[in-house]
Amino acid sequence: MKGAGGGAAAPGDYVYFKSVVPLHKISIGPKLWRYYDFGPKVVPPLVCIPGIAGTADVYYKQIMSLCMKGYRVISIDVPQVWNHHEWIHSFEKFLDSMNIHHVHIYGTSLGGFLAQIFAQQRPRRVKSLVLSNTFLETHKFAAAMPWSPVVNWTPSFLLKRYLLTGIRDGPHEPFIADSVDFVVGQVETLSRDDLSSRLMLNVNVSSVGSLMLPDSLITIMDTNDYSAVPQQLKDQLNERYPGARRAVLKTGGDFPFLSRPDEVNLYLQLHLRRVGVEPRPDLVQGFTGNGSAGNSMDQKDGGDSFNDSPGDSGHRRSAGSDHDARYWGSESHDSDEPIPTSTMY
């Protein structure tokens, strides 16, 4: 199965997701923002920021799961910004345009780094962080890409080839292989300027300073098998936030949000509960095709709901079940112990 955009059939649940959840595009100044925003608008949002090879679409499994439980999820494409200062200002304007004052952020790889520097520079806006397979500084990536000064003149196919070399080749077990196929398909949808700007964000030499956010409001979610982020950089992140909760997935590769969605969604739900985000499952029936939710009139209509999802045409479900999620959630919600190591295999 090839990933979306790769010319072959997309996963059945992704096809259904696209039919129900609208993709929004908004221009803010010179920047075009592409994003999904789904779930009750009265709930403080979880904003998902992808890595260098990701798009807003890679978090579709998180949107489908968490929004059905009454959470609001916003998944974004990183727009064409060329340095970290520009990212901070552009993301702030994006939030302002949506009248969002406070956010919880889930960032993976480069997205986790961008989440941290935004939290450093705009501490009043970021209420909590979930950081996955990410890092504190970009020096190693800059050293590994000495040709970065000419990235703006590099053909698109070479940028894609360079970007995809960071994704580990197979053989993979089926769920991880599917996640790689999906992300490769998403990379094929990116323009040359999209690719160039993301590579520049990854190699502009910078590091995360101290955050005002307490460690208790940070969850670090890593895979134990492999990722494109060197282990040394992940260890630095763990040392920086010694009081953060740990969510460890035994396997999952670079894209656990796709290959291990049940476990990732569980840990995101535990994090949101712990930091005080109250879901509104009573508003779930109010979801309609335009992504709105939230009043009694909507609920009378019914609208589209993930409860009405047709059978998944050929998509394999990852390990773990709703029973597992309820069990772990009840055991972990009010505990002062770290989030338990994942054992749902």
C-alpha positions as CSV (number, residue, x, y, z in Angstrom):
1,M,0.0,0.0,0.0
2,K,1.4,3.4,-1.0
3,G,0.9,6.4,1.1
4,A,-1.6,9.2,0.3
5,G,-0.3,11.2,-2.6
6,G,1.8,8.3,-3.8
7,G,-0.7,7.2,-6.5
8,A,-2.0,4.0,-4.9
9,A,-4.9,3.4,-2.6
10,A,-4.9,5.3,0.7
11,P,-5.9,3.6,4.0
12,G,-9.6,3.2,4.4
13,D,-9.8,5.2,7.6
14,Y,-7.9,8.1,6.0
15,V,-10.3,8.1,3.0
16,Y,-13.2,8.4,5.5
17,F,-11.4,11.0,7.6
18,K,-11.0,13.2,4.4
19,S,-14.7,12.8,3.7
20,V,-15.7,14.1,7.1
21,V,-13.0,16.5,8.4
22,P,-12.5,19.6,6.2
23,L,-9.1,20.9,5.4
24,H,-8.8,24.6,6.1
25,K,-6.5,27.1,4.3
26,I,-6.0,30.6,5.5
27,S,-3.5,33.3,4.4
28,I,-2.1,35.4,7.2
29,G,0.1,38.1,5.7
30,P,2.3,36.3,3.1
31,K,2.0,32.9,4.8
32,L,-0.5,30.2,3.8
33,W,-1.6,28.0,6.7
34,R,-3.0,24.6,5.9
35,Y,-4.7,22.9,8.9
36,Y,-7.4,20.7,10.3
37,D,-9.5,22.0,13.3
38,F,-12.0,19.5,14.7
39,G,-13.7,19.0,18.0
40,P,-15.8,21.1,20.4
41,K,-14.6,24.7,20.2
42,V,-15.2,25.2,23.9
43,V,-12.3,22.8,24.7
44,P,-8.8,24.2,24.9
45,P,-7.1,22.8,21.8
46,L,-4.3,20.3,21.3
47,V,-2.1,21.7,18.5
48,C,-0.1,19.0,16.6
49,I,3.1,20.2,14.9
50,P,4.7,17.6,12.5
51,G,8.3,16.9,11.8
52,I,10.2,17.9,8.7
53,A,8.6,15.2,6.5
54,G,5.1,15.6,7.9
55,T,2.0,17.4,7.0
56,A,-1.3,18.2,8.9
57,D,-2.6,14.9,7.5
58,V,-0.2,12.7,9.4
59,Y,-2.2,13.2,12.7
60,Y,-5.5,12.1,11.2
61,K,-5.6,9.1,13.6
62,Q,-5.3,11.4,16.6
63,I,-8.0,13.7,15.3
64,M,-10.4,10.8,14.7
65,S,-9.8,9.2,18.1
66,L,-9.5,12.3,20.4
67,C,-12.3,14.3,18.8
68,M,-14.7,11.4,19.3
69,K,-13.8,11.6,23.0
70,G,-14.7,15.3,23.2
71,Y,-11.3,16.9,22.7
72,R,-10.5,19.6,20.2
73,V,-7.5,18.9,17.9
74,I,-5.8,21.3,15.5
75,S,-3.2,19.7,13.2
76,I,-1.1,22.1,11.1
77,D,1.3,22.2,8.2
78,V,4.4,24.2,9.1
79,P,4.2,27.2,6.6
80,Q,7.0,28.5,4.5
81,V,9.0,30.2,7.3
82,W,12.8,30.4,7.0
83,N,14.1,30.9,10.5
84,H,13.0,30.3,14.0
85,H,12.1,34.0,14.8
86,E,9.8,34.0,11.7
87,W,8.2,30.8,12.9
88,I,7.4,32.2,16.4
89,H,5.8,35.4,14.9
90,S,3.9,33.5,12.2
91,F,2.5,30.8,14.6
92,E,1.4,33.6,17.1
93,K,-0.5,35.3,14.3
94,F,-2.1,32.0,13.3
95,L,-3.4,31.5,16.9
96,D,-4.5,35.2,17.0
97,S,-6.5,34.7,13.8
98,M,-8.4,31.8,15.4
99,N,-8.9,33.7,18.6
100,I,-6.9,31.0,20.5
101,H,-5.1,32.4,23.5
102,H,-3.8,29.3,25.2
103,V,-2.7,26.0,23.7
104,H,-1.4,22.5,24.5
105,I,1.1,21.3,21.9
106,Y,2.1,17.9,20.7
107,G,5.3,18.2,18.6
108,T,7.2,15.4,16.9
109,S,10.8,15.6,15.7
110,L,11.3,19.2,14.2
111,G,7.7,20.0,15.4
112,G,8.8,19.3,19.0
113,F,11.7,21.6,18.6
114,L,9.5,24.4,17.2
115,A,7.0,23.8,20.0
116,Q,9.8,24.3,22.6
117,I,11.1,27.5,21.1
118,F,7.6,28.9,20.9
119,A,7.0,28.0,24.6
120,Q,10.3,29.7,25.5
121,Q,9.4,33.0,23.7
122,R,5.7,33.0,24.3
123,P,5.4,31.3,27.8
124,R,1.9,32.6,28.6
125,R,0.4,31.0,25.6
126,V,1.7,27.4,26.0
127,K,0.0,25.5,28.8
128,S,1.6,22.1,28.3
129,L,3.8,20.1,25.9
130,V,4.0,16.6,24.6
131,L,7.4,16.0,22.9
132,S,8.1,13.0,20.8
133,N,11.4,11.9,19.2
134,T,12.6,15.4,19.3
135,F,15.7,17.5,20.4
136,L,16.9,20.7,22.1
137,E,19.4,22.0,19.5
138,T,20.1,21.8,15.8
139,H,23.9,21.9,15.7
140,K,24.3,18.2,14.6
141,F,21.8,18.6,11.8
142,A,23.6,21.8,10.6
143,A,27.0,19.9,10.6
144,A,25.4,17.1,8.6
145,M,24.2,19.4,5.9
146,P,27.1,21.6,4.7
147,W,25.3,22.5,1.5
148,S,22.5,24.3,3.3
149,P,23.6,27.8,1.9
150,V,22.4,26.6,-1.6
151,V,19.2,24.8,-0.5
152,N,17.1,27.5,-2.1
153,W,18.6,26.6,-5.5
154,T,18.4,22.8,-5.1
155,P,15.9,21.0,-7.3
156,S,12.8,19.6,-5.6
157,F,13.7,15.9,-6.4
158,L,17.1,16.2,-4.7
159,L,15.5,17.8,-1.6
160,K,13.0,15.0,-1.4
161,R,15.7,12.4,-1.9
162,Y,17.8,14.0,0.9
163,L,14.8,14.2,3.2
164,L,13.8,10.6,2.6
165,T,17.3,9.3,3.3
166,G,16.6,10.1,7.0
167,I,13.8,7.5,7.1
168,R,15.1,4.1,7.9
169,D,14.8,1.5,5.1
170,G,13.0,-1.8,5.7
171,P,12.2,-4.4,6.3
172,H,9.6,-3.1,8.7
173,E,6.8,-4.9,10.5
174,P,3.5,-4.1,8.7
175,F,2.2,-1.2,10.8
176,I,5.6,0.6,10.7
177,A,5.8,-0.1,6.9
178,D,2.4,1.5,6.4
179,S,3.4,4.5,8.4
180,V,6.5,5.0,6.3
181,D,4.5,4.6,3.1
182,F,2.0,7.2,4.3
183,V,4.6,9.8,5.1
184,V,6.5,9.2,1.9
185,G,3.2,9.9,0.1
186,Q,2.8,13.2,2.0
187,V,6.4,14.3,1.1
188,E,5.4,13.9,-2.5
189,T,2.8,16.6,-2.0
190,L,5.3,19.2,-0.8
191,S,6.6,22.0,-3.0
192,R,10.2,22.9,-3.4
193,D,9.7,25.9,-1.2
194,D,8.0,23.8,1.5
195,L,10.9,21.4,1.5
196,S,13.6,24.2,1.5
197,S,12.0,26.1,4.3
198,R,11.7,23.0,6.5
199,L,15.3,22.0,5.9
200,M,16.4,25.5,6.9
201,L,14.4,25.3,10.1
202,N,16.2,22.0,10.9
203,V,19.7,23.3,10.2
204,N,19.6,27.0,11.4
205,V,21.9,26.7,14.4
206,S,19.9,27.3,17.5
207,S,19.0,25.8,20.9
208,V,16.1,25.8,23.3
209,G,16.7,28.0,26.4
210,S,15.0,27.5,29.7
211,L,11.3,27.3,29.8
212,M,9.0,28.9,32.3
213,L,6.7,25.8,31.9
214,P,7.1,23.4,34.8
215,D,8.4,20.0,34.0
216,S,5.2,18.5,35.5
217,L,3.3,20.0,32.5
218,I,5.6,18.2,30.0
219,T,5.3,14.6,28.7
220,I,8.1,13.0,26.7
221,M,6.9,10.3,24.4
222,D,9.7,8.3,22.7
223,T,10.0,5.0,20.8
224,N,12.6,2.6,22.0
225,D,13.5,1.0,18.7
226,Y,14.8,3.7,16.4
227,S,14.2,7.2,15.0
228,A,15.9,9.7,12.8
229,V,16.8,11.7,15.9
230,P,20.1,10.5,17.4
231,Q,19.8,8.9,20.8
232,Q,22.2,11.4,22.2
233,L,19.9,14.3,21.4
234,K,16.9,12.5,22.9
235,D,19.0,11.9,26.0
236,Q,19.7,15.6,26.2
237,L,16.0,16.3,26.1
238,N,15.3,13.9,29.0
239,E,18.1,15.5,31.1
240,R,16.7,19.0,30.5
241,Y,13.3,18.1,31.8
242,P,14.0,15.6,34.7
243,G,10.5,16.1,36.2
244,A,8.6,15.4,33.0
245,R,6.4,12.4,32.6
246,R,7.8,9.6,30.4
247,A,5.7,7.6,27.9
248,V,7.8,4.9,26.4
249,L,6.7,2.9,23.3
250,K,8.7,-0.3,22.8
251,T,8.5,0.0,19.0
252,G,6.9,2.4,16.6
253,G,9.7,3.8,14.5
254,D,9.8,7.4,13.3
255,F,6.0,7.8,13.1
256,P,4.4,6.2,16.1
257,F,1.3,8.4,15.7
258,L,0.6,6.4,12.6
259,S,2.1,3.0,13.5
260,R,1.0,2.9,17.1
261,P,-2.0,5.2,17.2
262,D,-3.9,3.4,20.0
263,E,-1.0,3.9,22.4
264,V,-0.1,7.4,21.3
265,N,-3.8,8.5,21.6
266,L,-3.9,6.9,25.1
267,Y,-0.9,8.9,26.2
268,L,-2.2,12.1,24.7
269,Q,-5.5,11.6,26.6
270,L,-3.7,10.9,29.9
271,H,-1.6,14.0,29.4
272,L,-4.6,16.2,28.7
273,R,-6.5,14.9,31.7
274,R,-3.4,15.4,33.9
275,V,-3.0,19.1,32.8
276,G,-6.7,19.8,33.4
277,V,-8.2,19.7,29.9
278,E,-11.8,18.5,30.3
279,P,-13.3,16.9,27.2
280,R,-16.9,17.5,26.1
281,P,-18.1,14.1,24.8
282,D,-21.7,15.5,25.1
283,L,-20.8,17.7,22.1
284,V,-19.5,14.9,19.9
285,Q,-22.8,14.4,18.1
286,G,-22.7,18.0,17.1
287,F,-19.8,17.4,14.6
288,T,-20.8,18.3,11.1
289,G,-19.1,18.2,7.8
290,N,-17.7,21.8,8.3
291,G,-15.9,20.8,11.4
292,S,-18.1,22.7,13.8
293,A,-19.5,21.5,17.0
294,G,-21.1,22.6,20.1
295,N,-24.7,23.6,20.4
296,S,-28.0,21.8,21.0
297,M,-29.2,22.6,17.5
298,D,-26.2,20.9,16.0
299,Q,-26.8,17.9,18.1
300,K,-30.4,17.6,16.9
301,D,-29.1,17.5,13.4
302,G,-26.7,14.7,14.1
303,G,-24.4,15.6,11.2
304,D,-21.4,13.4,10.3
305,S,-19.9,11.4,13.1
306,F,-17.0,9.1,13.3
307,N,-19.5,6.7,15.0
308,D,-21.0,6.2,11.5
309,S,-17.6,5.2,10.0
310,P,-17.9,2.5,7.4
311,G,-15.8,-0.6,7.8
312,D,-12.1,0.0,7.2
313,S,-11.3,-1.2,3.7
314,G,-8.2,-3.2,4.3
315,H,-6.6,-1.1,6.9
316,R,-5.0,-3.0,9.7
317,R,-5.6,-2.0,13.3
318,S,-2.6,-1.6,15.5
319,A,-2.0,-3.4,18.7
320,G,-4.1,-2.4,21.7
321,S,-7.8,-2.1,22.2
322,D,-10.3,0.2,23.9
323,H,-10.3,-2.1,26.9
324,D,-6.5,-1.6,27.2
325,A,-7.0,2.2,27.0
326,R,-9.6,2.2,29.7
327,Y,-7.4,0.0,31.9
328,W,-4.3,2.1,31.6
329,G,-6.2,5.3,31.9
330,S,-7.9,4.3,35.2
331,E,-4.6,3.1,36.6
332,S,-2.6,6.2,35.7
333,H,-4.8,9.3,35.7
334,D,-4.4,10.4,39.3
335,S,-1.1,8.8,40.0
336,D,2.1,10.7,40.8
337,E,4.1,7.9,39.2
338,P,5.4,8.3,35.7
339,I,3.2,7.2,32.9
340,P,3.7,3.4,32.6
341,T,5.9,2.0,29.9
342,S,3.8,0.8,27.1
343,T,3.3,-3.0,27.1
344,M,0.3,-3.3,24.8
345,Y,1.9,-5.8,22.4
